């Protein structure tokens, strides 16, 4: 097996493709019985759209290309051509393989989970006959993979569904058509246009919207009483612009809002259905002035900065200060008008009708979101130069659906330019050769070479080795930049002559001159290093007239409020604490400031354990339970207890200044630390299990708690699992509560032994979910709600509504960079009834789960 990935590696240039490298050999030597085996199916739009079926055997992913994808019909045999083995970490790969490279095209994870072979998988594979059970997000039940006896270089097999309860006739249900999207992200694939394209259907003239009778002339329009609710259509993230007939609009950084109008009464609803009319009276008044009989309008609320660029921070500030009059409502769709349902009307006709409706408005507070006819790549370049978010594409002729659809797509901006390589850092953990490249840019005015941050992602084992060989001959004793990093950031740095250039993609350059979210794309030598400065956006006057206004004349940098109003100074703000996302210490501090109103009530009076990461998440982590030798302003203590409390923003940010990332809290509040006020059930899955298994497990856990008469609340762990939190009126001692929580877990494991385990240890949760009750003892802690995790991308533990467990795609979907979008549109707190909950553990509850006194 040592050469199992040779063919995979030979076919790929890892300097150019984002695919995971197979250079590092697996060290797994366990028997297949010792761990759950993973499988994945990747939808791959290469020279032809097909599905790649992969199963884990002996440390690699055995792989087959299935042209038509799997079928749930046992009568249908799907051809499966065996291809080269892939590395295990390919199972979660999504992205775009560049043109000119092997397998060029878009890839998404269509399904994933665990597979269980009936018999020995190695021997069954050798014999060419595999019978197995799949437990995935989309596929389940028994399957067969059978090798044919065809001679030749190719290795054809057949993938066949076994006849069981999961089987369905192909004529009734085509699983690849019914479930086309990724199971781990919002990505979808818009298939490439192949062959001769059909002529686009001519668009009929759009009639005056206010005349209801004539409105039905719109293609697909149907008379209908105004619906109480219409949920918005959502866009899917794609790597590249698809071919075909698309209409592109500017992606605006704001709040999604649906407006319902009936007989002059206007209601404004967030994406989640919360009524925000009272927060935006002027916008509601402007919509009422349109004098529509009835309508549903879809759009985005935005606030612009001094350069006219939408600013999410300014939008939040406008709401918080009660100055919503500065907010502009950009409208881009109209699914209903004057007694007529327009959802089946082609998008271009709906938008044309909307434009006519808005012509009667004289209020600039409501505007039409224009679309543009340029090529997507050209338009995206211009939009990114203006510091906008990106583009929204809508397929011509498409209808309006209240879900995420591949008829609406989003393309996001990413800056990219050359930087001077001024040094490199030592590798940490399993990393080899070097950790990150230190970057520099010449100041446009003085010509000085200034430090511009680091790039630590975008490398593979091969590029790490080859680049290191180019770096070592250039080493010098002193830094070439005039403002070298200090402290931990300077530790172990090798300084270089400023000769090499690195091409780097990044989200932005901060006010202090450091790159954020940087990704390495390659070394280049086609320009003199002395000419490398920051590339500034094209001024508005150079942008084509058809493009939207206003345009930025300067680079706009989003910035959260200064932590604790300047009371806490964040040292080394530019220090990167997560190389995968490029997140800095200052961004972490800004995150905690932004969620202070959410996290502080959940931290109040609870003893806290801090997880500190002075060298970032890749370095050594320190767990700290008391405040000794840790001078944090605003920190509180409890008399007679060696614990610390964080009850104010000053202490919260002060802890971040001391390199804290995670906050873990007790199940009790001071001053009564001997009687817990909650218990927590931590659902911790085998990592190979599909998210669907976690959804089912959470639902079962909530059902059992409901049957016991206990109200519970849930939050994501920020990792793989879900935390079920049960509030209690302080009454019982720690041992009593812990025994009760243990009994619940043992009851569930006995009730459904194939799903749950109550015994700690990796071997005891193979293909199962371990429900951890051990954190319910005195001194044990759980990651706090809204606290950040020391994991790649800095995910956050987030409270959710119970019904949301069926909507999200994982426990790490929110991080410090995107949680503000959720909180901004949330409306009600998912845990708003938490403090009102008064309940205790009763004798009847103990009896029902078999717990004796």
N, C-alpha and C positions, 0 to 999 in steps of 0.2 A: 504493500500500500504506500510505500514511501514515494512512488512516482505517480500516484493516482491523479495528481493535478498538473502533471507536465503538459499534457495536451491543452488544458485550459490556459495555462500561462503562455504557451507558445503562440496562441491565437490572439493575444491581447497586448497592447502597448499601454501599460498602466501610467505612463506619463500623460496620456491623452484621454483615457477612458475613466469615468468615475466608478467603474465596477470594483468590488473588493479584490485585493490581490490574493492569489493563492500561494504566494511565495513562502509564507510562514506555515509550516507543516503542523497538522493537528497533533496534539499530545494526548488525545483521548485514547485510552486503552481499555476502557470498561467493556464488559460484556453487555449485549443489548438488553439483558434483563435488568441492568442496574440503573437505567435511566430511560426516560421517555424519548422516543425517536420523533424528530420533527419532519413535517412535510410542508411543501409550499407549491402553489401553482402561480406562475407569473404570466401575465398577459403581455405579449411582446409584439409590437408593431414594427417588424423589421422589413425585409424584402416582401414578406407576406405576414399578415396578422395571424398569430398562432398562440398557443398556450404551452408553457414549459412546465412539465410535471416533475417534481424533484422529491426524492425521499432519502432520508439519512440512513446510510449503511456504512459501517466501519469508518466513521470519521469524515466522510465526504457526502455530498448530495449526488446520488445517482440520478441521472436526468434523461428525460424523454421530451421531444418536441411533438405536441399533439395538435395537428393543423386546425381541427374544428373544435377543439376543446372538449371537456368531458361531457358525457350525456348520462342522465339519470335513468335512461331506459335500458333494461337488461338485454333487449333485442338489438340494440345498436352497438356495434363494435367500432371503437375509435382507433384509427391508426396512430401509433406512438413510435416515433423514430428515436432510438437511443442515441444520445450525444455524449460529449465528454463530461466527466465528473466536475462538479462545481464545489467551491469551498462552503463550509457551513454558514458563514456570515452572508452568503449570497441570498439566503432565505428571506432577508428583510430589505434587499436592494430594490430601490425605485429610482428612476432617473432617465436621462437621455444619453444614449450612447452616440457619440458624434459620427457624422457622415464620414465615410471612408474607412471606418473601423469595423471589425467583425461584429455582426449583430446590430449594426447601426439602427437606431430607432428608440422609441419610448418603451419603458418597462414599468409596470405596476405589479404589486402583489395582489393577485386576484383572490387567492385563498391561502390560508395557512393554519397549522395546528399540529396534531400528533397523529402518527399512524402506528397500528399494532399488527404485526405480522402473525398470521396463523402458521406457526412453525418457526424454524430458524430462518431469519431473513437472508443471511449469507448463503446458506445452502439452497434456499428457495430461488435466490437470484441466479446462482450458478446453474440450476436446473432449468431456468427460464420460465418458471411458473410461480408467481407470487399471489397469494390470497391474503388480504389484509383488511383491517377496519380503519376508516378515516374518521377523525373527530376534528372537523374544521369549522370555520365560520359559515361556509356555504355547503360543503359536502360532508356527508356522513354515511354510516352503514358500511356494508361489506363491498369490496371491489376485487377484481382480478386483473393482473397484468401478465399477459402470456406472450412468450417469444414465438415468432413464426419459424418455420424451417427453411425460409428463403435463403438461398446462397448469395454471397456477394459481400461487398465492403460495408454496405448499409446494414443496420440491425433493426429491422422492423418488429414491433410488438403490437399487441392489441390491448387497449384499456377498456374494460367491460364492467359495468355495474352489476352487482349480484342482486338477485331477486329478494328484496326484504322491504320493510316498512318505509325505507327512505327512497325506494324506486318510484319513478313516475314515467308515464309514456312520453316520448319525445314530442308527439303531436300536441299534447296538452301543456307541456312545460319544458321550455328550452332554457336551462339554467344559465347559460352564458349570455343569453339575450335579456333574461329577466333580471340578472344581477351582474351588471357590466363593470362595476367600479372596484377600486382598491378597498381592502379590508383594514388597512393600517393608516390611511391618510385620506384627504379629500381629493386625491388625484383620480383622474380618469384618463382614458385614451380616446382621442378623436382619430379614427382610422385615416390613414393617408388616402388621398384621392387617387384611385387607380383606374386606368382606362378612360374612355371619353366621358366627360361630365355632361349631365343633362342640362338643357337650357333652363335658366332660371325662370320661374313663373312670373309673368308681368304683374305688377302691383296695380290694383284698381284705384281709382281716384277715391280719396277719403272724404266722406261727406262731413258737413258741419255737425259736430258732436251733440249740440244742444237739441237737435231734432231727432227725437227717439225713433220715429218710424223709419227715417232714412238710415239711421245707424245700423240697422240690421242688414244693409247692403254690404257691410264689411264681411269678408270671407270668414265663415265659421261663426259669426255672431248669433247669439240665441237670446230671446226674451227670458228674463229671470228676475224675480224679486231680489232685492239687494241682500247678499249673504251677511250674516252677523260677523263672520270672520273670514278673511282670506290671508293665508300665511304666505310670506314672500318666497319667491324663487331664489335659489342660491347658486352661486357659480362654483365651478370646480377648477382647481389649480392644475395647469398644464405646464410642461417644461418649455415647449416651443409653440409658436403659432401654427395652427393646422391650415391645410389648404382648404379651398372651398369658398363659399360666399358668406363672409362674416362682416358684421358692423361693429366697430370698436368705439368705446367711450372711455373717458378718463376714469381710472379707479380713484375714488375720493376717500380720504382718510376721515371718516366721520361716523355718525350713528345711523343705522338703517331704520327707516320709519315708514309705516303704512298709514295713509290717511283715509278715513271713512267719512263720507259726506251723505247726509240724508235730510232733505227738507231744511237746509240751512244749518243743520247741526253738524259740527266737525269734531271728529275724534282722531287723536294721533296715537298710534300703537307702536311699541318697539317690536323688534324681530321676535321676541318671546311672548308678545301679546299683552304687554303691560301698558296701561293707559297713561300717557305722558302729556295729555292735552293741557293740563294746568301749568306745566313747565314751559309751554311755548304758546302763550296766548296770541302773540302778534302773528305767528305763522298760521294759527287756526283762523284768525280774523282774515288774513289774506286769502286763504283757501275759500272761506265763506263768500268773499266778494266775487268769486267766479260765477256765482248764481247758478250752480248746478243742481238739478233735481236730486240726483244721487250719483255716487261715484266711489270707487276705490282707486287711490293713487299710490304709487310706489316710488320711493326716493331715498335720499341720503341728506341728513342734516350736517352742515359743515360750518366751521369758523376758520377764517383765514388769518395768517400772520401779516406783519407789516409789508411783506413782499407779495401778498396775494396768494400764498401757497397754503392749502388746507393744513391745519395744525390740530391734531387730536388733543394736545395739551390745552390749547386755547379754547377748544370746544368744552372740555371738562371744566375749565376755569369759568367759562360763561355760565354754565349750569350752576356751579357752586356759588357764584356771586349773584345769581338771580338776574343776570344781564343777557337773557336769551334773545333780546332784540337784535343782537349782532349776528345771530345764526341764520344762515341761508339754507333754504330747503330746495335742493336740486332734485327735480322729478324726472324719472326716466322710463316709467311704464304706467299703464292704465288698464288693469284687468277687468274693470267694470265701469259702465257709464249709462246713466239715465235709463235704468230698467233693462239694460242689455249686458249679457255676460260676454266679455271680449277675450276670455282666456284661450279660446280655440282660434282666435284671429292671429294671423302671422304678425310677428313682432314689429316689422316695418310699418304695417298698417296701424297697429295699436299706437306706436310712437308718433306717427303722423297725425293721428287723431288727437293725441295728447298735446302736440305742438300747437294745434289749432285752438284747443281749449285754453292754453296758456297765453295765447295772443291777446285775450281780453283782459289779462291782468296788467295793472299799472304799478304793481308793487314789486320792487326788486328783491324782496325777501323770499319770493318763490321764483325759480328759474327752471328752464328746460335744460337737461343734460344732453348736449349735442353729440352726434356721432360723426366719424370721419372716414373718408374713403381711401386714405393712403394705405400702403402696405403696412402690415402690423409691425414688421421689424423696424421700418423707418419711423413709424409713429411712436413706437416704444422708445427708441433712441431719443427722440425729441422730448417725450414725457419724462424720461429719466434725467435728462439734462436740466429739466425744470424742477427737479427734486420732488416730483409727484411719485405716488406709490406704484403706478403701473397702468395696465389697461384691463377693461372688461370687454370681452367679445361675446356677441350674440349671433347665433346662427340664423341667417336669413330664412324666413318662412316658418320659424319655430313658434310653438305655442307657449302659453304661460302655465307653469306647473308649480305647485306649492311644495317644492322639495329641491334638493341639490340635483342639478341636471347638467348633462354634458352639452346641452344647447347654450348654456352660459358658461364661459370660461374666464379665468383671470391669469394675466401675465404680470409678474412682478419685476420691478427694477432692481438692478445690481450694478454698482459702479465697478469699473475695472481700469487699471492703469499700471505703469511701471513704477517701481520703487528701487532705490539704491540699497543693496544688501550691505549692512554695516557691521553685522555680527551674527553669532548663533549661540544658542543656549545648550546646556548639557541635557541629554535625554533623561526621562524619569519613567519609573514603572517598567512596563514591557516595551516601551519605545526604544528604538535603536538609532545609532549614528548621531542624531541631534534632536533637540526638542522643538525649537522654533527658530525661524530667521528673524533677526532684528532689522528693521527697515528705516530708511531715511529719505528725506526730501529736501531739496534746496529751497531756501527762502527766496521768493521772487524779487524782493527788494534788496536784501543784503547779500544774497548769494551763499549764506551760511548753510551748511548741511545740518539739518535738525532731525532728531529722533522722531519717528512716526509710528511707533508701535511694533507689533509682532505679527507673524503669520505662522500658525502651527498646524493648520489643517490643509488637506489637499495633497498630502504626500502618501506614498506607499513604501514598502520595504526597499524596492529597487531604486526609486528616486532619492530616498534618504541616503542610500549608499553612494550613488553617483554624484549627488550634490556635495556630500561631505568631502569627496575627493577633490572637488573644485574649490572648496572653501579653505581647506587646511593650508595650501601654499600661500594664502593671502593674509594669514594671521599676523597681527601687530600687537604691540603692548598696550597702547593707549587708544581710546575711542576716537573716531574721526568726526563724530557729531559734537556740536557745541553744548548740547544739553542731554548728556547720557542719563539713562535711568539710574536710580539709586536704590539702596537697600536690597530687599529680596529680589527685585527685578534685575539687579546687576550681578547677583550671585551666579557664579559659574559661567559667565558670558565670555566668549572668545571674540575679540574685536578683529575686524577685517579692514583691509584697504578697500576704499569705496569704488570698486571697479565693476562688480557684477550687478546686473539688474534682474529683479523678479517681477513678473507680471502677476498682479494680485487683484482678485475681485473682492469687493467689500460693500457694506451697507452704507457707511458714511465715514467722514473724517470729523472727529469731535473738535470742539472749540480749542482744546489744548493740542491739536495736531496729531492725534492717534487714530489709526484705523479701527473700525468696529466690524465684527462678523467677517473677518478676512479669510479668504481661501486662496491657496497658492495654485497658479496655473502653469508656471514654467519659468525657466531662466531665459533671458534673451540678451543679445549683444549687438543689436542693430542701431543703438543710440549711444552717444557719449553720456557717461554717468553725470557729468556736470550740467547737463541740460534737463535733468529730471526734476520737475517741480509738480506741485499739485495741479491737476487739471480742473479748471473751474467750469461751471455750466455755461452754455451759450446764452448770451443776453437775450431778453425778450424780443428786441427789435430784429434779431437774426432768425427768429422762428417764423415759419411761413404764416401768412395772414390767416389761413383757414384754421389754424390751430387755436385752441381755446385760450381765453384770457381769464385771469391775469397770469403772467409768467414771471418767474423769479429772476431778478437781476443779480442776486447773490446766492451763494450756497446757504440753504436754510437748515439749521440743525435743531432737531426736536430736543427739548430739554425739560426734564421734570423739575419741580420746585427744589430749591436748595435744601438739603436735609436739615431738619430742625431749625429752620430760619437762621442758619449760620452759627448756631450754638455749638455744633459738633463739626470740627474740621476733619474731612476725610483725607488722610495722607495716602500718597501713591494712588490717586483716583484712577489713573490710566492702567493700573496693573490688571492684566488679563487673568481672571480666575477660572475661566472655562474656555479652553482653546477651541473646542468644537464649535462654539457659537461666537467666540471673540468677546464674550461678556466681561466687563470690567468691574472693579470694586465700586466705582462710582455708580454704575448702572444698578448694581445690587442695592446700594444705599437708596437710590432714587426709587427703586421698586418698593422697598419697605416703607418709605415715606408715603408713596402713593396709596398703599393699602393699610396705612396706620389705622384708619377708622374701622376697618374690617378685622384686622388681626388683634388689636389691643383688647377689645372686649373678650376675645377668646383666651387671651393670655392672663387676664386680670387675676391677681392674687394666686396664680398657680406657680409652684416651684418649677424652675426651668433648668434644663440641661442644654448647654450650648455645644454645637459642633463647629469648631474653628478650623479654618484651612488657610494658614498664613502663606502657603505657596500655591494656593489654588486647589481645585478638586483633584488634580493629578498628584498632588503632594501628600505629605503626612497629615492626617486628621487628628484633632485633639478634642476629647470630650471633657467638658468642664461643668461640674455641678455646683460649685460654690464660687464666691466672688473674690476669694483670696488671690492676691497678686494680679488682679484684673481690675484696674481702676476705670469702671464704666460710670460716667455721669448719670445720675437719675436712677441708678439701680437701688432696689430695696431688699431688705432681708427680713427674716422672721426670728424673733427672739427665741433663743433656745434651740433653733434648728440651723443646720449648716446648709441653707438653701438660699437661692436668690429669686427675686420677683422682677418682672418687667411690666410696669404698669403705665408707662408713658413713652412718648415718641423719642424723648431724649435718650432714654435707656435703650430703646430699640435700635436707634441709629448708632448709639455709642457702642453697642455690641458688634454691629457691622464694622465699625471703625477698628475694632479689635479682631477683625478677620472672621467673625461669625457668619456662617451661611445658614445653618439649620437651627431651629428652636423646637425642642421637645418638652412637653409639659406633663405634669402629674395628673392623676385622676382625682385630685382634691384641691380645695381652695383654702388659703389661710383666712382666719386663724385656726380652723378646725382641720388639721392635717391628719388626724387619726381616723376620719370617716370619709370615705370616697363619695364624690357626688356624680360619678359616672362609671361605667365600665366600657371597654372597647374590645370588639372582636375584629382582629386583623386577618382578612382573607388573603392569604399569601399563596399564589398558584405556582405549580411547576411552570417555569418560564416558557416551555414549549407549547403549553395549552393555548388554544385560541381564546380571544376575548369573549366570545360567546359563552364559554364555560364559566367565566367570571360573572357574566350577566346572570346566568342561570343560578349560580351559587349565591349571589347577592340576593336575588329574588326569593330563593328558598329560605335563606337566613332571616330576611325581613318577614316572611310569612310565619315562621316559627315564633319570632318575637311578638308578632301581632296576635297569634293564637294564645300566647302567654299573657297578653294584655299589657305589653311593654311598648311604649312609643320609642322609636329610634330615628336616628339621623345618619346620613352617609356622606362620606367625602372620598375623593381619590387619594391614593397614597403618594402620588407623584412618582411612583415606580411602576410596579406591575399590578398591585392589588387595590382593594377597597377596604376602608375602615368603617365599620358599623359602630356608631356611638350611641350608648343608651344612658340618658341622664337619670340621676337618682336624687331623691331628697336625702341628704346625709343622715344616716341612721345606723346602718350596719358597719362593722369594722372591716378592715382590709381582708382578713382571712375569709370572712363570710362571703364577701362579694366575689373574691377570687374563686372560691369553691363553686359558687353558683355559676359563674361564667364558664368554668371548666366543665361543669355538668351539662351546660347547654351544648358545648362543643362535642362532648362525648356522646350526647344524645343524637346529635346530627350525624356524627361519624358512624354510629350504630344503625341509624335509620337509613342512611344512603352511603354505605361503605365504599362504593366504587367512585364516589365524587369527593368525599371529605376524609381528612385525616386529623386526628387529635393528638398525634405524637410528633414531637419535634425531630427534625433531621431530614436531609435531602432524600434518603432512601425511602422514607415513609410518605413522601408526597409525589412519588413517580406517577405522573398522569393524573394527579389529584390536587386538591386545594387544602393546604394546611390552615386551620383556623387557630390563630395564635391568641391564647387567653393569658399568657404569662405576663403581659404588660399590665395586668390588673393587680399586681402586688405593690406594697408600699415602696416608693422610691423608683419604681419602673415608670417609663415615660413612653409617649407616643408623639410622632411628628405632629406639630400643631397645625391647625387649619391656617391656610394662607402662608405657611412657611415654605421656604425654598429647600430643595434637596441637592446634595452634593453629587449630582449626576450630570452627564452630558446634556447641554442645552438648558440647565438649571430649571427643571420642572418644579411645579408647585403643587402642594396638597390642597385641594379645592373642595369646599362643601358643594353638593349638588342636590337638586330635587330628586326624589326617588325615581320618578319616571324618566329622568335624564340618563339613567344607567343603560337604557335601551337605545339611546341616541348617540352617545359618545363612542369613540373607537379605541379607547385605552385609558389607563390611569395616569398618563403623563402628557395629555393633550395640551395642557396649559403650562406656560412657563413665564418667566419675568418679563418677556417681551410681548406676549399676546394676552395675558390675563386682563389687562385694562379694557380690551374690547368686550370681554364677557361682562365685567363689572359695570361698564358704561351702559350696557343694554339690559342689565339684569332686572331692574325694578325692585321686586321683592327679594328679601334675603331668603335663601333656601332653608336656613335655620331660624327663621324669625320666631317660631314657636318654641325654640329650645329652652329659653329661660322660663317660659310659662309652664313647662312640663313638670308636674309634681307626681312622683310615683316611687314606690318602694318594692322591695322583693318580698313576696308574701309566701305563706306556708303552702297555699294552693299551687303557686308557681313551682315551688320546689318539688312538690308531689308529682306534678305532671311530667317532669323530666327525670323522675326517679331518684331525686336527691333526698336522702334522709337528713334529719336535723343534726 
